[in-house]
Amino acid sequence: MVKLENMKNISLSDSVINLDHGDPTAYEEYWRKIGDRCTVTIRGCDLMSYFSDVNNMCWFLEPELAEAIKELHDAVGNAATEDRYIVVGTGSTQLCQAAVHALSSLAGTQPVSVVAAAPYYSTYVEETTYVRSVGRRRVGFRQERKGPCIELVTSPNNPDGTLRETVVNRPDDDEGKVIHDFAYYWPHYTPITRRQDHDIMLFTFSKITGHAGSRIGWALVKDKEVAKKMVEYIIVNSIGVSKESQIRTAKILKVLKETCKSEAENFFEYGHEMMKNRWEKLRGVVKESDVFSLPKYPEAYCYFFGKTLGSYPAFAWLGTKEETDLVNELRRHKVMSRAGERCGSDKKHVRVSMLSREDVFNVFLERLANMKLIKSIDL
């Protein structure tokens, strides 16, 4: 048994812990310390209209949120915002669907494939199926290219944390389009090595700050017609995005921007140290077990922090050296994870969230350290 410091597992000792989803409750403590600086007061007569900015293509985008998004990206240096259309959605999931709808609609009458290199974000298959069901059935998810295609590039990748580039579509390819999902391209997860500059870039509030309940994401889009089609999809899907969520998000993003250069309150410094600590603990357990495996990530110079750093992804792509069904093995030990097969991989891999509360994470480490795997004859 591996001895782990500050183990607070009394109330969780017999509970099933769910690390399948990516509920980012790990950041609660930071925002509790910030106190009322992110508090927003909304009166009964406020925010009653459907419309936010009638002169904007995305007419339900609150100007305050658009400003906060631009300011934060400028402060962090992770994405270009000039000469872009900002499209706001209820998280990056809706925006990914909107982008697939837009690109497939503008492709004419030809069937369009959506491709992603494995292992890929498991929900991409579900999202593509949904877009196909509400459209003209011309979109289908594949793992290889046949004809015009839309490539989904997640970097850092979900589930394995690697930095990704396009593998199917070339920049000069008129038939191929790319959607870049940068949900995790923030300094607490990975070094900011360059200012990303692509046609469609997706971001989500939940994975930056942990405020998943606000359901806000945004896309930075170069092409006006693509942005129009994305807005069209969101209008049909949800008639815009909650103004209350937008105002709260704008407030928190502004506080984030104000504190990101502070030594005492820098959220990204806090998040980076927390993620580093968790990964070091997990790698220690994996090394001692001699049963499990984890990806290795190269260090790189981070322009935000001004020094060379490692990567500490939001999810662990946990593998096993044994011939076994790892998701079921973890379930036997009351740990829920996401099966590698759902991500286009195999039974020997699972995705495990690194963003749970501290006590839950520590119980996971304890259970992992004490696991004895049963070999499967089905592999």
C-alpha positions in Angstrom: 0.0 0.0 0.0 1.3 3.4 -1.0 1.2 6.0 1.8 -0.4 9.3 0.6 -0.3 12.6 2.4 -3.4 14.4 3.6 -5.7 11.5 2.8 -9.3 12.6 3.6 -11.2 9.5 2.6 -13.4 8.7 5.6 -16.7 9.7 4.0 -15.6 8.4 0.6 -14.2 5.1 1.7 -17.2 3.0 0.4 -18.4 5.4 -2.3 -18.2 5.1 -6.0 -16.2 8.0 -7.4 -17.0 9.2 -10.9 -14.0 10.3 -12.9 -15.7 9.5 -16.2 -16.9 13.1 -16.7 -14.7 16.2 -16.5 -16.6 18.1 -13.9 -14.0 20.8 -12.9 -14.7 21.1 -9.2 -11.0 21.2 -8.4 -10.9 25.0 -8.7 -13.6 25.7 -6.1 -11.1 26.6 -3.4 -9.5 29.3 -5.5 -12.8 31.1 -6.3 -13.9 30.8 -2.7 -10.8 32.8 -1.7 -11.6 35.4 -4.4 -14.8 36.0 -2.5 -17.3 38.6 -3.7 -15.1 40.1 -6.5 -16.9 37.9 -9.0 -20.4 38.5 -7.6 -23.0 39.8 -10.1 -26.3 41.4 -9.1 -29.1 41.1 -11.6 -32.3 43.0 -10.9 -35.7 41.7 -12.0 -35.9 44.3 -14.8 -32.5 43.5 -16.3 -31.7 41.4 -19.3 -35.3 40.8 -20.4 -34.9 41.1 -24.2 -33.7 38.4 -26.6 -31.3 40.8 -28.1 -27.9 42.0 -26.9 -26.4 43.8 -29.8 -28.6 44.2 -32.9 -25.7 45.5 -34.9 -23.6 42.3 -34.3 -24.0 39.2 -36.5 -24.1 37.2 -33.3 -26.9 39.4 -31.9 -27.3 37.5 -28.6 -23.6 38.1 -27.7 -23.3 40.5 -24.8 -20.8 43.3 -25.7 -19.3 43.0 -22.2 -18.5 39.3 -22.8 -17.0 40.0 -26.2 -14.7 42.5 -24.7 -13.6 40.2 -21.8 -12.8 37.4 -24.2 -10.6 39.6 -26.3 -8.8 41.0 -23.3 -8.1 37.6 -21.8 -6.7 36.1 -25.0 -4.5 39.2 -25.4 -3.2 38.8 -21.8 -2.5 35.1 -22.1 -1.3 35.2 -25.7 -2.8 31.9 -26.7 -5.1 33.0 -29.6 -5.5 35.8 -32.2 -8.8 37.7 -31.9 -8.3 40.6 -34.4 -10.3 40.3 -37.6 -12.4 37.5 -36.1 -16.1 37.1 -35.5 -17.0 35.9 -32.0 -19.8 33.4 -31.8 -21.0 32.5 -28.3 -22.6 29.2 -27.5 -23.7 27.0 -24.6 -20.3 25.4 -24.2 -17.9 24.2 -26.9 -20.1 21.2 -27.6 -22.9 23.3 -29.1 -20.2 25.4 -31.0 -18.6 22.3 -32.4 -22.0 21.1 -33.7 -22.6 24.6 -35.1 -19.2 24.6 -36.9 -19.8 21.2 -38.4 -23.3 22.4 -39.6 -21.8 25.5 -41.1 -18.9 23.8 -42.9 -21.1 21.0 -44.2 -23.8 23.4 -45.3 -21.3 25.5 -47.3 -19.9 22.4 -48.9 -22.8 22.1 -51.4 -24.6 18.8 -52.0 -21.6 16.5 -51.5 -21.6 14.2 -48.5 -19.0 15.4 -45.9 -17.0 13.2 -43.6 -15.9 14.4 -40.1 -12.5 12.9 -39.2 -10.4 12.9 -36.1 -7.2 11.1 -35.2 -7.6 8.5 -32.5 -7.7 8.7 -29.6 -10.3 11.4 -30.0 -12.9 13.1 -27.8 -15.6 10.5 -27.4 -18.5 13.0 -27.8 -17.4 13.9 -31.3 -19.2 10.9 -32.6 -22.4 11.8 -30.8 -22.2 15.4 -31.9 -21.8 14.5 -35.5 -24.7 12.0 -35.3 -26.9 14.8 -33.8 -26.0 17.3 -36.6 -26.8 14.7 -39.2 -30.2 13.9 -37.6 -31.3 17.5 -37.7 -29.9 18.3 -41.1 -29.8 16.8 -44.6 -28.0 13.6 -43.6 -24.8 14.5 -45.4 -22.4 14.3 -42.4 -20.8 11.2 -41.0 -17.9 10.5 -38.6 -15.1 8.5 -39.9 -11.4 7.8 -39.0 -10.2 8.1 -42.6 -10.8 10.6 -45.4 -13.0 9.8 -48.3 -13.8 12.9 -50.3 -14.5 16.4 -48.7 -14.0 16.3 -45.0 -14.0 18.3 -41.8 -11.1 17.5 -39.5 -11.4 18.0 -35.8 -8.1 18.9 -34.1 -8.1 19.0 -30.3 -4.9 20.4 -28.8 -4.0 19.6 -26.1 -5.9 16.5 -27.1 -8.7 15.0 -25.1 -8.2 12.3 -23.9 -4.4 11.8 -24.1 -3.1 15.3 -23.6 -0.8 15.4 -26.6 -0.4 18.5 -28.8 -2.0 17.9 -32.1 -1.8 19.3 -35.7 -3.8 18.4 -38.7 -3.1 15.0 -40.1 -5.6 14.8 -43.0 -6.2 18.3 -44.3 -3.6 20.6 -45.6 -3.8 24.4 -45.3 -4.0 24.7 -49.2 -6.7 22.1 -49.5 -9.9 23.7 -50.7 -12.0 20.6 -50.0 -10.8 20.0 -46.5 -11.8 22.2 -43.5 -10.5 22.2 -40.0 -12.1 23.0 -36.6 -9.5 23.6 -33.9 -10.7 22.8 -30.4 -8.4 24.7 -27.9 -10.5 24.0 -24.7 -7.3 23.1 -22.9 -4.8 25.5 -24.5 -4.3 27.5 -21.3 -1.2 28.0 -19.1 -2.3 25.7 -16.2 -2.5 22.7 -18.6 0.2 23.2 -21.2 3.0 25.7 -22.1 1.7 28.5 -24.3 4.2 28.1 -27.1 2.6 30.3 -29.7 -0.4 32.5 -30.5 -2.8 30.2 -32.3 -4.2 31.6 -35.6 -6.7 29.3 -37.4 -10.0 29.7 -39.3 -12.2 28.3 -36.5 -11.0 28.1 -32.9 -13.2 26.8 -30.0 -12.9 27.6 -26.3 -15.0 26.8 -23.3 -15.4 28.6 -20.0 -15.7 25.4 -18.0 -12.2 24.2 -18.6 -10.5 27.5 -18.1 -11.9 28.5 -14.7 -14.0 25.5 -13.7 -17.4 27.2 -14.0 -19.0 24.4 -16.0 -22.5 25.2 -14.7 -22.6 28.5 -16.6 -22.5 26.6 -19.9 -20.6 29.2 -22.0 -18.2 28.7 -24.8 -17.0 30.8 -27.7 -15.6 30.4 -31.2 -13.2 32.8 -33.0 -14.1 32.6 -36.7 -12.3 34.2 -39.6 -14.9 33.6 -42.4 -18.1 35.7 -42.2 -20.3 33.1 -44.0 -19.1 30.4 -41.6 -19.9 32.6 -38.6 -23.3 33.3 -40.0 -24.1 29.7 -40.4 -22.9 28.9 -36.9 -25.2 31.6 -35.5 -28.0 30.2 -37.6 -27.6 26.8 -36.0 -27.5 28.2 -32.5 -30.7 30.2 -33.1 -32.6 27.1 -34.3 -31.0 25.0 -31.5 -31.5 27.3 -28.5 -32.5 30.8 -29.7 -29.3 32.3 -28.3 -27.4 32.0 -25.0 -28.5 32.9 -21.5 -27.6 36.6 -20.8 -27.2 35.8 -17.1 -24.5 33.3 -17.9 -22.8 35.7 -20.2 -22.7 38.5 -17.7 -21.3 36.2 -15.0 -18.7 34.9 -17.4 -17.7 38.4 -18.4 -17.2 39.4 -14.8 -15.1 36.3 -14.0 -13.0 36.6 -17.1 -12.2 40.2 -16.3 -11.1 39.2 -12.8 -9.1 36.5 -14.3 -7.4 39.0 -16.6 -6.7 41.4 -13.7 -5.1 38.8 -11.5 -3.2 36.8 -14.2 -0.1 39.0 -13.6 -0.4 38.9 -9.8 2.0 36.8 -7.8 -0.5 36.2 -5.0 -3.7 35.7 -6.9 -2.7 34.4 -10.4 -5.3 31.8 -11.2 -3.1 30.2 -13.9 -0.2 29.9 -11.4 -2.6 28.3 -8.9 -4.0 25.9 -11.4 -0.6 25.0 -12.8 0.8 24.2 -9.3 -2.3 22.1 -8.5 -2.2 20.2 -11.7 1.6 19.6 -11.4 1.1 18.3 -7.9 -1.6 15.9 -8.9 0.3 14.6 -11.9 3.4 14.0 -9.7 1.3 12.0 -7.3 -0.3 10.0 -10.0 3.0 9.2 -11.7 4.4 8.1 -8.4 1.6 5.6 -7.9 1.9 4.4 -11.5 5.6 3.9 -11.2 5.3 1.9 -8.0 2.6 -0.3 -9.4 4.6 -1.4 -12.5 1.2 -2.3 -14.0 -0.1 0.9 -15.4 1.2 3.4 -18.0 0.8 7.1 -18.7 1.9 9.3 -21.7 5.1 11.3 -21.4 5.0 15.0 -22.4 8.0 17.0 -23.6 8.8 20.3 -21.8 8.5 23.5 -23.8 9.0 27.2 -23.3 5.8 28.9 -22.1 5.6 32.6 -23.2 2.9 33.3 -20.5 5.1 32.2 -17.6 8.4 33.1 -19.3 10.1 29.8 -18.6 10.3 26.1 -19.7 7.5 23.9 -18.2 5.9 20.5 -18.6 2.3 19.7 -19.5 -0.3 18.7 -17.0 -3.4 17.7 -18.9 -7.0 17.8 -17.5 -7.3 14.1 -18.2 -5.0 11.2 -17.6 -4.9 8.6 -20.4 -4.3 5.7 -18.2 -3.2 2.4 -19.7 -2.3 -1.1 -18.5 0.5 -3.5 -19.4 -1.8 -6.4 -18.7 -4.3 -7.9 -21.1 -7.4 -6.7 -19.3 -10.5 -4.5 -19.7 -9.4 -1.6 -17.6 -12.7 0.3 -17.4 -14.3 -2.8 -15.8 -11.3 -3.3 -13.5 -11.6 0.2 -12.2 -15.3 -0.2 -11.8 -14.7 -3.2 -9.6 -12.7 -0.8 -7.4 -15.5 1.7 -7.4 -13.9 4.1 -9.8 -15.8 5.2 -12.9 -13.7 6.1 -16.0 -14.3 6.6 -19.7 -13.5 3.5 -21.8 -10.8 3.8 -24.4 -13.0 2.2 -26.9 -15.3 5.2 -26.8 -12.3 7.3 -27.9 -11.4 5.1 -30.8 -8.8 3.2 -28.8 -8.8 -0.2 -26.9 -9.9 -1.8 -23.7 -6.5 -1.4 -22.2 -6.9 2.4 -21.9 -9.3 4.7 -20.0 -9.7 8.4 -19.6 -9.6 9.6 -16.0 -10.5 13.2 -15.0 -7.8 15.1 -13.1 -10.3 17.9 -12.1 -12.2 16.4 -9.2 -12.2 17.7 -5.7 -9.0 17.0 -3.7 -10.5 14.3 -1.5 -12.0 12.4 -4.4 -8.6 12.5 -6.3 -6.8 11.2 -3.2 -9.2 8.3 -2.9 -8.6 7.5 -6.5 -4.9 7.4 -6.0 -5.3 5.1 -3.0 -7.6 2.7 -4.9 -5.3 2.7 -7.9 -2.3 1.9 -5.7 -4.0 -1.2 -4.3 -5.5 -2.6 -7.5 -4.7 -6.2 -8.5 -5.7 -6.7 -12.2 -7.4 -9.7 -13.5 -6.3 -10.8 -17.0 -9.0 -11.0 -19.6 -9.4 -13.8 -22.1 -11.5 -11.7 -24.4 -8.7 -9.4 -25.7 
